[in-house]
Amino acid sequence: MRKTTTLALIATGLIALGCGSGAADTSTSSGGSGKGEDAPAKTAKVGEAARDGKFEFKVKSAKCGVAKVGSDMLGQKAQGQFCLVTVNVKNIGKEAQMFDGSSQKAYAADGTEYSADGGAAIYANKNAETFLNDVNPGNQVSGVVVFDIPKNVKLAKLELHDSPFSGGVDVSLG
């Protein structure tokens, strides 16, 4: 009886984390089957549409080398350098979906992963577009996702997510 309970708890935990079979929709702009593992994911480029789950992303620009975001009175200084990624996010689903800039990731060419800086994003966005923003079906928002990376690093790609548990879609910055 104890083994059955333990296995049930583990299975429930995996499903809650999106690790169950087909729990997350990781379709890409390549028009694949939507299951991610059936076809290799296409890497989009800046300006191209890329889909993950209920969101279609379009990276408009990426600007690195920024030392500070915000004003002289209210702002934040980078530990290294800020990379400001302007992205358009469209809800292609049938229900509202929350966009959270902190679910996005950036990678250097050597595979080093960088998380988004939500505090700096508040200063980089006038209306908090990338902070827990509910987007209704058919609507879209544009905003800046901020990454604080070392001064000597150059970002190679982004991994954009419709939720913290989705598979994500890659966008090349090179």
TACORGI-V298464 format. One record per run of one state. SS is the DSSP state (a for helix, b for strand, c for the rest). FROM is the first residue (numbers start at 1). TO is the last residue. Records with the same first field share a line. If there is no record, write none. Layout:
SS = FROM-TO + FROM-TO
This chain:
c = 1-1 + 17-43 + 46-48 + 53-54 + 71-74 + 92-96 + 100-100 + 104-104 + 109-112 + 117-117 + 125-132 + 136-139 + 150-154 + 161-168 + 173-174
a = 2-16 + 101-103 + 118-124
b = 44-45 + 49-52 + 55-70 + 75-91 + 97-99 + 105-108 + 113-116 + 133-135 + 140-149 + 155-160 + 169-172
